[in-house]
Amino acid sequence: MRVGVLQFPGTNCEYDTEYAFKKLGCDVDIIWHKESVNAGYDLIVVAGGFSYGDYLRSGAIAKFSPVMESVKDYAKKGGRVLGICNGFQILTESRLLPGALKRNENLHFISKHHHLKVENNNNDFLKKLNVGDIVNIPIAHHDGNYYIDDDGLKELWDNGQVLLTYCDKNGEVSNPNGSVDSIAGVCNKEKNVFGLMPHPERAMEKLLGSDDGVKMLEGFLG
């Protein structure tokens, strides 16, 4: 499997992402934001970090980078795209995913492990997991408060586009950032573009606190 990982000025998770997919046996390329993606990739990952320093708004500048035009074309043709943390923000700013990411409700940067509940596994991303499964994945964000209006929220649930919600170890709601319905990850209607705020690429080793990210990313392998 061939994976392309996007790199913008300020990105800081591209090498973690590269490591994670190489651990799963994938061929991985780092793609600079002035380059373009092509149909030769099985997955494009928009990695986390502070693209362009997030000086305007998280992901708002990166959406204008040359590479994003080719990502839009790639996705339109059915190519799979995964956005993690800042990558999720870039995908919402680029309108490849619905909704928006706002400042955390407590106005502070959050960095810790947090539990997530699988809400839908009828997709390539989470098909190795079961609905209701609880995973423990690191979060690290300042603008992770997912927002969408009431009509959009209903549409997300009706279409099975809500992938993950924040919870505690028992599966009860535990919302760290104020996200609507405790949403941690969504996909598009076609289920080929995925975005989440938590970092599965940082949950690949039990020694580092969790390897729950392995099953999540393995879904893309076939």
N, C-alpha and C positions, 0 to 999 in steps of 0.2 A: 504494500500500500504506500502511495506517495502523498506526503503531507507538505503543504506550504504554510509557513508561519510568517505573518506580516510583521514588519518592523518599522516603526515611526520614530522620529526624534522624541526621546523621552520614554519609549517603551522599556520596561524592565523585567518582563516575564517571558521574553522570546526564547531564552536559553533553557529556562525551566520547562517550557512547553516542548522544545526540541528534545530535551532529555526524556520527558514522559513518553513521547511517541516513539522515540528510538528504543526505549525500554520494552515497548510493545512490538518491536521488530519492524517498524516503519522506516522508509527512506524519507528524510526530512530536509527541506530547503528553507533557509531564512530569506524572505523576500523584502527587499528595501522598498520604501513607500513610493519611490520614483519609478519603480519597475512595474510589471504587470503580471497577472496570473493567466494561466492557460488551461485548456481542457485536459492536459496531462495529469492534473492533480485529482486525487480521490477525495481530498478534504482541504479546505483553506481555513486556517485558524487566525483570528484577529486576537493577538495576544494582549495581556494586561499590561498596565503601566500608566504613566502619565503622558500620553501622546501630546506633544507640543506643550508640555507643562500644565495642561488643562487650564491655561490662563484665561481663555474666554469662557468656556463651559466644557465639561468633560466630553471629549469626542467631537466637539463642534468644529474644530479646525481640521482634524484628521479626515473628516468626511470629504474634504475638498482635495485630498491627496490624489495624485494620478492613479495610484493602484486601486482606489475604490471604484473607479469607473469600470475597470475590468472585473472587479469582484461582483459588482451589480450584474454585469453581463453573464458572468459565470453562474451566479445564483439563478438568474432568469432562465438559464438553459438547464436547470435542475442540479447544478453542482452543489455540494454540501459545504456549508459555512458554519463555523463555530466561533462565537465571540465570548471571551472570558473577561469579566470585570470591565476594564476600560474598553475592551473589545466589544462587550455588550453595549456599552454606551455609544460607541461608534456606529454599531449596527442600528440602534434606534435613531440616532441623529441622521443616518443615511436613509432612513425609512425602509430598511430591509426587515426590521422588526417593529411591531406596534408598541406604543407607549413611550415613556421618557424616564430618565433617572434624575432625581433631585438630590439635594443635600440631605444627608442623614437627619432624621428627626431630632436627634440630640445635638446636632451640629458638630459632632466630633468624629475624627477618624477612628475606625474600628478595625482591630487586627486580632483575631483569635480563631480557634476552631469553633464551628457551629454545626448543629445537626440540621439535616434537610430531609423532607419526606418526598418520596417519588409519587407524583400525582398522575402521571401518564407515561406509559412505556411503549406506546404504539408509535415508535419512531426509532430511527437508527441510533440516536444518542443513548437512550436509556433502555434499550431492549434486553440487555443482559441483567436488568434488575426487575423486580416485581412492584406493582402498584402497592403503596403502603410501606415499602422498605425505608428504613432510616439509615442515612449515611452521615458520616462526620467529616466535614470538609472545611479547610481554612477560608476565612473571609478577610479581606483587607481593602477597605474602601471608605471614602469620605462622601461620595455621592452615589449611594447604592439604594436610595429610596425609590422603588419602582412605582410609577404612577400611570394610570390610564383612566379615562372617564367611565361612567357607569355602563354606557352602551358598549364601549370597547371591552370592558371587563366581562360582561355577559357573553359577548362573542368569543372571547378567549376560552372561557369555561365550556361553552357550547361546542366549540370546535376541537376541544382537547389540546389547546395550545399552552395551557399552564403545565409546565413540566415538573417544577420543584417548588416547595414552600418551606419557609423557615419553621423549625419546631425544636422541641427539647428531645432528650434521649428517649422519652416515652411516646413521642409523636404528637404531643400537645403543642398548640401554637406558642411560639416564642419568637417574637419579631424584633430583630436587633436594630432596624433602621427606619421603621415606619412604612414599609412597602404596603401597598394596597393588597388586602387579603394575604399578607405575608408572602407574596410572590418572590421567589428567588431566581426563577428561570422560565423562559417562554420560548416558543418557536413560531414560525410563520404558518399560514394556513396550509401551504404545500408540504410542510414538515421537512424542509431541506435546509432551513436557516435556523440556527439555535443560539440562544444567548443566556448567560447566567452570570451573576455577580460573584459567587464563590469560585475558588480556584482548585478544580480537580487535579490539575497538573502538579499541585503541591501536596497531594495526598497519594503518593505512589510508593511510600515506604513506611512500614509499621514503625520502624526505628524513629521516624520523624513525627509520629503521632497518629497516622492513619494511612491505610492503603486503599481506602474506599474509592479513590479516584480511578483505580485500575479498571474496575468493572464499568464505570461510566464511559471512559474513553474507549474501552474494548468494543463497545457497541458499533463503532465506526468501522471495525475491521472486517465485518461480514457476518 
